Amino acid sequence: MMHAIEELLKRAMGLDLASIGAAAVERAVHLRMAASGRVTLDRYVEFVRGSEQELQELIETIVVPETWFLRDAQAFALLSRWALESWLPKHALGPLRLLSLPCSTGEEPYSMAMTLLTAGFPAERLSIDAVDISARSLGLARCAVYGKNSFRGRELAFRETYFEVSARGWHLSRSVQSHVRFQQGNLFADDLLAGAQRYDAIFCRNVLIYFDRETQDRTVAVLRRLLALDGLVFVGPSETSLLISHDFVAVKAPLAFAFQNPDAVPVPKRSSIRAAVLPPAWLPPRPQTTLSDQPNALQRAVALADAGRFAEAAASCAEHVARYGPAVEAFRLSAMIFAEAGNLDSAAASYRSALYLDPNDYESLIHLGLLVEKRGDAAGAKVLQRRARRVEARVKAGTGP
């Protein structure tokens, strides 16, 4: 009967059970069984199938917000530069329309507002919509009172500027709150933001990883529908390859994880290999050789690949291996170069070599998963994607890769 629950959750919110683990869903189901007085799983499944309210309660129990202010700070830095230097000179009138989807408990859309207000963007031209499936999260967002878990890192000057200490925690100023409109909505509802003007920038971060590939593709189609022609979309560090596979064009801003609308670019630009080798922000420094440690062969490979000289770039990677011995980074870079050149067999072989040296190499797991899926091996892709999610979960929990 858990399979029936899985199907209900997938239809309702796109959740791929493998992304969070069966145990997490089972815990949520047992909590709701106890709360609703259904003593057997069969009876609970029957109940939730007939009750939209109970389905929402189950979703609320499963959804555990994990967010904080200015998460992946380079994304907000890019948003600020782009809004002031690119968007504003081209739009003499009208508001800058931003969307946070899903917005969770509000830290992300409020971070958009604080970043732009601090940078001097005209307050009267700032408009932010924030949408989430969870009524509970939206209630917390509207209250705008936050505890210490919402403030991470060392750069906390914004807290002194925009928050006041209250008995319940840090209370966000009305001057920021007034720029954000919250509403409940389902990413997969046909009427999601129906009739709304397209958005100049959309933050849809760290949600695609919880969907299977079919659902990810549906989500990307929604983003494309909502995004202005000259707009930007921001995703999580683990989700960049998916956007690239849909022809979105990467913005060359390290660690911002931002993409241009592909409809605005007649001929898709080849993304920089240099940007592609940057790891997700949550990965700790690796003990392997880095580009700065051994600059000659690998840095030359990056430069050659960015110039389109793929054969010479691959040869430079081989030179590095011959000189310094097998290294994860060299094989991973080789794989990216082969993939850019269209040599998918060699790309797959190089990713597998990297994983032979380090079975927990997150970037190789993600890229190889997309590669084998593109070649028709959906089952193999799922195995690799699950391994990548386990690595990410262990690193974020502080238990190592």
C-alpha positions in Angstrom: 0.0 0.0 0.0 3.0 2.3 0.3 3.1 2.2 -3.5 -0.3 3.8 -3.5 0.9 6.6 -1.2 3.9 7.1 -3.5 1.6 7.5 -6.5 -0.6 10.0 -4.7 2.4 12.1 -3.7 3.9 12.0 -7.2 0.6 13.2 -8.7 0.1 15.9 -6.1 3.6 17.3 -5.7 5.9 15.5 -8.2 7.8 13.8 -5.4 10.2 11.0 -6.3 10.2 8.7 -3.3 13.8 7.7 -3.9 14.9 11.3 -3.5 14.1 11.4 0.2 14.0 7.7 1.0 11.1 5.4 1.8 11.7 5.7 5.5 11.0 9.4 5.6 7.6 8.9 3.8 6.8 6.0 6.1 7.4 8.1 9.2 5.1 10.8 7.8 2.4 8.3 7.0 2.5 6.8 10.5 2.3 10.2 12.1 -0.8 11.0 10.0 -2.3 7.6 10.7 -2.1 8.3 14.4 -3.4 11.8 14.0 -6.4 10.8 11.9 -7.3 7.7 13.9 -6.7 5.2 11.0 -5.1 2.2 12.6 -4.2 0.3 9.4 -2.4 1.4 6.3 -5.2 0.2 4.1 -7.7 2.4 5.9 -5.4 5.4 5.8 -4.8 5.0 2.0 -8.6 4.9 1.5 -9.0 8.0 3.7 -6.3 10.1 2.0 -7.6 9.2 -1.5 -10.9 10.7 -0.6 -9.7 13.7 1.3 -7.9 16.7 -0.2 -7.4 18.1 3.3 -5.7 15.0 4.5 -3.5 14.8 1.4 -2.4 18.3 2.2 -1.7 17.4 5.8 0.4 14.5 4.6 2.3 16.8 2.3 2.8 19.3 5.2 4.3 16.4 7.3 6.7 15.4 4.6 7.9 18.9 3.6 10.7 19.8 5.9 11.9 23.3 5.1 15.7 23.6 4.7 16.6 27.2 3.8 18.3 30.3 5.1 18.9 33.9 4.2 21.2 34.5 1.3 21.7 30.8 0.6 24.3 30.6 -2.2 25.1 34.2 -1.8 26.6 34.6 -5.3 23.1 34.0 -6.8 21.9 37.2 -5.0 25.0 39.1 -6.0 24.4 38.3 -9.6 20.7 39.2 -9.3 21.7 42.6 -8.0 24.3 43.3 -10.7 22.0 42.1 -13.4 19.0 44.2 -12.2 21.0 47.4 -11.9 23.3 47.1 -14.9 21.2 45.2 -17.4 17.5 45.2 -16.6 17.1 48.8 -15.3 18.7 50.6 -18.3 16.4 48.7 -20.7 13.2 49.3 -18.8 12.4 52.9 -18.1 9.0 52.0 -16.8 7.3 49.2 -14.9 8.3 46.9 -12.1 11.1 44.3 -11.9 9.0 41.1 -11.5 10.7 38.3 -9.5 9.4 34.9 -8.5 10.4 32.5 -5.8 9.1 29.0 -6.5 8.9 27.2 -4.1 9.5 29.9 -1.5 9.4 27.7 1.6 9.3 29.8 4.8 10.2 33.0 3.0 14.0 33.4 3.5 14.6 33.3 -0.3 12.2 36.0 -1.5 13.0 38.2 1.4 16.7 37.8 0.5 15.9 39.0 -3.0 14.3 42.1 -1.6 17.0 42.9 0.9 19.7 42.4 -1.7 18.1 44.8 -4.2 17.2 47.4 -1.6 20.7 47.4 -0.2 22.1 47.8 -3.7 20.0 50.9 -4.3 17.4 49.4 -6.7 14.3 51.7 -6.8 12.0 50.3 -4.1 8.8 51.4 -5.9 9.8 49.3 -8.9 10.4 46.0 -7.0 7.7 43.3 -7.2 8.2 39.8 -5.8 5.8 36.8 -5.9 6.4 33.8 -3.7 4.6 30.5 -4.1 4.7 27.3 -2.1 2.5 24.2 -1.8 2.8 24.3 2.0 0.2 26.4 3.9 2.2 25.9 7.0 5.4 27.3 5.5 3.5 30.2 4.0 2.1 31.1 7.4 5.6 31.2 8.9 6.8 33.3 5.9 4.0 35.9 6.4 4.8 36.2 10.1 8.5 36.9 9.1 9.9 36.0 12.5 13.1 33.8 12.3 15.4 31.9 14.6 19.1 31.4 14.4 18.9 28.5 11.9 17.8 31.0 9.2 21.0 33.0 9.7 24.1 31.1 8.6 27.6 32.1 7.6 29.6 35.1 8.8 28.1 37.8 6.6 25.2 38.9 8.8 25.2 42.7 8.5 21.8 42.5 6.8 20.3 41.2 10.0 21.3 44.4 11.9 19.8 46.5 9.1 16.5 44.8 8.4 15.6 42.9 11.6 14.6 43.7 15.1 14.9 41.4 18.1 11.6 40.2 19.5 10.5 37.7 22.1 10.0 35.1 19.5 13.1 35.7 17.4 14.3 38.1 14.7 11.4 40.1 13.2 11.8 41.3 9.6 11.1 45.0 8.9 7.9 45.9 7.1 9.9 47.8 4.5 11.1 44.5 3.2 7.9 42.5 3.8 5.9 44.9 1.8 7.7 43.9 -1.5 6.7 40.2 -1.3 3.3 38.7 -2.0 2.9 35.1 -0.8 0.4 32.6 -2.2 -0.3 28.9 -2.0 0.2 27.1 -5.3 1.1 23.8 -6.8 4.0 23.7 -9.3 2.1 21.2 -11.4 -1.4 22.8 -11.3 -2.6 23.9 -14.8 -3.7 27.2 -13.4 -0.4 28.0 -11.6 0.0 31.8 -11.9 -2.5 31.8 -14.8 -2.8 35.2 -16.4 0.3 36.6 -14.7 2.9 38.5 -16.6 6.1 36.7 -17.2 8.9 37.1 -14.6 12.2 38.8 -15.2 14.0 36.4 -12.8 12.8 33.2 -11.3 14.5 31.4 -8.3 13.6 27.7 -8.5 16.3 26.1 -6.4 16.9 22.8 -4.8 13.5 21.3 -5.7 14.2 19.6 -9.0 16.4 17.1 -7.3 13.3 15.6 -5.6 11.7 14.8 -8.9 12.2 12.0 -11.5 13.3 13.0 -14.9 9.8 13.1 -16.4 8.7 15.5 -13.6 11.9 17.5 -13.9 11.1 18.1 -17.6 7.6 19.2 -16.7 9.0 21.7 -14.2 11.4 23.1 -16.8 8.5 23.6 -19.2 6.7 25.6 -16.4 9.7 27.7 -15.8 10.0 28.4 -19.5 6.4 29.5 -19.7 6.8 31.9 -16.7 10.1 33.4 -17.7 10.4 36.6 -19.6 12.3 36.4 -22.9 15.3 38.3 -21.5 14.9 36.8 -18.0 17.2 34.7 -15.8 16.4 31.5 -13.9 18.4 30.4 -10.9 18.6 26.8 -9.8 20.4 24.8 -7.1 24.0 23.6 -7.6 22.9 20.1 -8.2 20.4 21.0 -11.0 22.6 22.9 -13.5 23.1 20.0 -15.8 19.3 19.6 -16.2 19.0 23.2 -17.4 21.8 22.7 -19.9 20.1 19.6 -21.3 17.1 21.8 -22.0 19.2 24.3 -23.9 19.2 27.0 -21.2 22.3 29.1 -21.5 24.6 29.3 -18.5 25.5 32.8 -17.2 29.2 33.0 -16.7 29.1 33.9 -13.0 30.8 31.3 -10.8 28.6 29.7 -8.1 25.5 31.7 -9.1 23.9 28.8 -10.9 22.0 31.1 -13.2 20.7 30.6 -16.8 19.3 32.7 -19.6 16.0 31.9 -21.3 17.0 29.7 -24.3 14.2 31.4 -26.4 16.3 34.6 -26.2 19.4 33.0 -27.8 18.9 32.0 -31.4 22.0 29.8 -31.5 22.7 28.1 -28.1 26.1 29.1 -26.8 28.5 26.5 -25.7 29.0 26.8 -21.9 32.4 27.4 -20.6 34.3 24.3 -19.5 35.9 26.4 -16.8 32.5 27.2 -15.3 31.5 23.5 -15.7 34.3 22.2 -13.5 33.3 24.3 -10.5 31.8 22.0 -7.9 28.5 22.6 -6.0 29.0 25.0 -3.2 28.1 22.5 -0.5 31.0 20.2 -1.5 34.1 20.5 0.8 37.5 21.1 -0.8 38.8 17.9 -2.3 42.2 16.3 -1.5 42.8 15.6 -5.2 44.9 17.9 -7.4 43.2 21.1 -8.4 43.6 23.4 -11.4 45.6 25.9 -9.3 47.9 23.2 -7.9 49.0 21.9 -11.3 48.2 24.7 -13.7 50.1 23.7 -16.8 48.3 20.8 -18.5 44.8 21.1 -17.0 44.5 24.9 -17.3 45.7 24.6 -20.8 43.1 22.0 -21.4 40.4 24.3 -20.1 41.6 27.2 -22.4 41.8 24.9 -25.4 38.3 23.5 -24.8 36.8 27.0 -24.4 38.4 27.8 -27.8 36.8 24.8 -29.3 40.0 22.9 -29.8 38.8 19.7 -28.2 41.3 17.2 -29.5 44.2 19.3 -28.1 42.3 19.8 -24.9 41.8 16.0 -24.4 45.5 15.5 -25.2 46.4 18.0 -22.4 44.4 16.0 -19.9 46.1 12.8 -21.0 49.5 14.6 -20.6 48.5 15.5 -17.0 47.7 11.9 -16.2 50.9 10.7 -17.7 52.9 13.2 -15.7 51.2 13.1 -12.3 49.3 9.8 -12.4 45.5 9.1 -12.5 43.5 11.9 -10.9 39.7 12.3 -10.5 39.8 15.9 -11.7 41.7 15.1 -14.9 39.3 12.3 -15.8 36.3 14.4 -15.0 37.6 17.3 -17.1 38.4 14.9 -20.0 34.8 13.6 -19.8 33.4 17.2 -20.1 35.7 17.9 -23.0 34.6 14.7 -24.8 31.0 15.5 -24.2 31.4 19.0 -25.6 33.0 17.5 -28.7 30.1 15.0 -29.1 32.2 12.0 -28.3 29.8 10.4 -25.7 31.4 7.0 -25.6 34.7 8.5 -24.5 32.9 10.9 -22.1 31.2 8.0 -20.4 34.5 6.1 -20.2 36.2 9.1 -18.6 33.5 9.6 -16.0 33.7 5.9 -15.1 37.4 6.3 -14.7 36.9 9.2 -12.3 34.3 7.1 -10.3 36.7 4.1 -10.2 39.2 6.4 -8.3 36.4 8.0 -6.2 33.0 6.3 -6.2 31.6 9.3 -4.3 32.6 12.0 -6.9 29.4 13.9 -7.0 30.0 15.8 -10.2 30.8 12.6 -12.1 27.8 10.8 -10.8 25.5 13.6 -11.8 27.0 14.1 -15.3 27.3 10.4 -16.1 23.7 9.9 -14.9 22.5 12.5 -17.5 24.7 11.0 -20.1 23.5 7.5 -19.8 19.9 8.7 -19.6 20.4 10.6 -22.8 21.6 7.4 -24.4 18.4 5.5 -23.4 19.5 3.8 -20.2 16.9 5.1 -17.8 17.5 2.5 -15.1 21.3 3.1 -15.1 20.7 6.8 -14.8 18.4 6.3 -11.8 21.1 4.3 -10.0 23.7 7.0 -10.5 21.3 9.8 -9.5 20.4 8.0 -6.3 24.1 7.5 -5.5 24.6 11.3 -6.1 21.8 12.2 -3.7 23.2 9.9 -1.0 26.6 11.7 -1.4 24.9 15.1 -1.1 22.9 14.0 1.9 26.0 12.7 3.7 28.0 15.8 3.0 25.2 18.2 4.2 24.8 16.0 7.3 28.5 16.4 8.0 29.2 12.6 7.8 31.5 12.8 4.8 31.0 11.9 1.1 
